[in-house]
Amino acid sequence: MLNLSITRNALYVLPSLFIYCVFLLFPLMTSLGVSVTEWDGGSYPVFVGLQNFIGIFNDPKFWIAIGNNVKLMGFYTVIPIGLGLVLCSFLNELKNKKELTMMRILFFMPYIMPMAVLGVVWRWLYNPAFGPIDQFFRYIGMPSMAKAWLGDFDWALPATGFVAVWYFFGFCLVLFMSGIQRMDPSIHEASELDGSTHWKKFVRITLPALLPEVRVALILTVIASLKAFDLIYVMTQGGPGTSTLITNMYMYQQGFDLHHFGYASAVALVSMAIVFAVNGFLHFVLRERH
C-alpha cells in the first residue's frame, strides 16, 4: 500500500520534474560546461579552465555593467518603494471606496503589461524627432529641454530607469495598500483621539505594520534590477557606449553578437551567483526576529 502511494505521488511529480530538468537544470549544466571552454558556436570547444572567469574579474566593461546594475536599483527599488509608501499613506485617507479602487487599478495597470512592450512605447515617447515629450517642450517654448534622451550619455540610464519606476511603483502601492487593509482600524482611530498628526500615524503605526510588505517589495525589486534585460535591450541595447550596459546585456553581446559563448556562459554564471548572494543577504538581514 505504501509503495503504491509513493508510486502515485511520483507520477504527480514527474511532469513538473521533467519540465524543470529540460528547461532549467539541463541548460544550467550545459552553461557550466561551456563556461570553461573557448567556443564560437561553430567549431569544437577548446577547454580553457577558469580562464574565462579570471578574464571577467579583469574586464573593466563587466565592472561598468555591475555599476549600472547598482544604479538601476535606485529606479527599480528605492524610488518605487518610496513612492508606494507615500501614495498609500494618502490613498488610505480616501473615504470613497470607488475612488480608492479606481486609483489602485490606474496605478497598477503598467505592471500587468510586459516590460518589453513598455520599452517600445517609451522609446517612441522619447524619440527626439517626433516623440511627444520633446514635442511638448518645443510647444511650450522650452526647446533646450528637448534632447535625444536615449542617445545622451548622461540621460540614457535615468530615462530608462524612469520607465522601471513607472512599472514597479504601482505594484508596490497595491502591495502596501493590501497591508494597510489587514490592520485594525481601531488603532488609527485611537491615535486620532490622542491627537496624532497624519505624519506621526504613518511613521509610528502604519510603516512598522507594513514591514512584511516592504520586505517582499524590496526582495522582488532588487532581484528584478539584477536580472534586468528586456527593458534595456528594447530601449538602448546597452548604449550609448556603455552608459546603460548591464550584466545580462553584456552577456548577450558576448554570446550572440561576438560569438564568445564560453565567456558569455561565464558571465551568466557569475551574474547568477551575484543574484543568489544578494537574495540570501536580503533574506538574512530582513528575516523576522522573534
DAVENRA-V713072 format. One record per helix or strand. SS is the DSSP state (H for helix, E for strand). FROM is the first residue (numbers start at 0). LEN is the number of residues. If there is no record, write none. Layout:
SS_FROM_LEN + SS_FROM_LEN
This chain:
H_1_33 + E_36_2 + E_45_2 + H_50_7 + H_59_32 + H_96_16 + H_114_11 + H_131_8 + H_142_3 + H_148_3 + H_155_26 + H_184_9 + H_197_12 + H_210_16 + H_229_6 + H_246_11 + H_260_25
